[in-house]
Amino acid sequence: MKKIIALSIFIVFFAALALHSAPAHAIDVFQTCGDTASDSSVCSATSDKLFGPGSFWNRVLETFTYIIGSISVLMIIFGGVRYTTSGGDEKNIKAAKNTIIYSVVGLVVAIMAYAIVHFVISQV
């Protein structure tokens, strides 16, 4: 069962990464900035940020955020189903409540981590 969950997370991660499109930037590598083409996009570029809006790392961060959010929502639903099917057994009720609480805490930590990393990336 754990292998199936790990495999499905792996597939979802790479499918989301593959489907997330990035803009293509084509440049003419034969132009130089000292010639008449000094107004080209290469010469007028102010910076090449590693963590820009369309960069690979930004897509990875967004993909991880989507995956963690999806898993958290699924675990909250799973905890709710466990809670309703517990049948009054204290052990099952406690396990279901812990599932819901840990899922909400994980979601809050993921949102805060995304906010912190996004803030740091925007300041670089």
N, C-alpha and C positions, 0 to 999 in steps of 0.2 A: 504494500500500500504506500509506503514511504517513497519507494522508487517511482511509482506512478505520479505522485504529487511533485517530486523533484523534476521528473521529466516534463510534466505539464508546465511547471514554472519556467523551465529552460526554454520550452517551445514558445510560450507566450512572450518571454523576454526578447528572444531573437526575432519573432514575428513582428512585435511592436517596433523593434529597432529597424527592421528591414522596411516596414511600411511607412515609417516616419520619414517623409521626404525632406531633403535639404536643397537649397538653391544651388545651382551650378554657376560658377563664375569662370568664364573663359577669358583668357588673355592671350595676346600675341607675344610669344616669347622672343620674337626677333626685333621688337621695338626696344630702343634704349632711351633712357631719360634725358640724355644729353643732346639728342638729335632733334629733329623737327617735331617729333611725336612726344614732346615733353608734357602734353596735356592728357596723356593716356591714363587709364585707371591705375596702372602700376606706379606711375610717378606721383599721382595725386593721392595715393593711399596714405592715410595718416597712421594707421597701426594695423598689425595683423594679430588680433587677440586669439589666444588659444582657447578661451572660454567665451567666445562671442555668442550672439543669439542663435546662429545656425551651426555652431560648432559640434563636433562629435561628442565632446564631454557634456555639453548642454543637453544633447539628445539622450545620452546615457542617463543623466540625472532625471530628466523628465520620464523616461521609460521606467526607471526604478521607482519613481514616485507613483506612476500609474499602477505598477505591479503591486507595490506595498498597499496602496489604497484599495485595490481590488481584493487582495488577500484579506485585508482587515474587514472589509464589508462582508465577504463570504464567511469569515470566522464569527462575526457578530450574528449573522443569520444562523450559522451552525450552532452557536451557543443558545440562541433563542429556541431553536428546534429541540435541542437537548433539554432546555428548561421546561418546555411544554410537554415533553414526553418523559419527564423524570418520574411521574407517578407518585409524587410526594416523598420519594426517598431522599433523605437529607444529604447523603453522599453525592448523588447525582445532581441535586440542586446546587450544592456548593461547587461542583466541578463545572456546571453550566455557567454559574455566576462568574467564576474565575476566568472562564473562556471569554465571556463578554467583557469583563473588566480589562483583561490583558490585551484584548483586541483594540479596545478604545485607547488604552495607554499607548500601544504600538502605533496606532494611527496618529495620535497627538505627537509622539516623538518623531514620526516620519514627516509630519507637516512642519514641525519646528526645525528639523534638520534641513528640509528643503528650503525653508525661509532663510536660515543662516547661510547655507551654501550659496543660494541665489544672491543674497546680499553681498557676500564676499566676492563672488564672481563679478558682480556689477561694479565693484569698487576697484577691480584690477585693471 
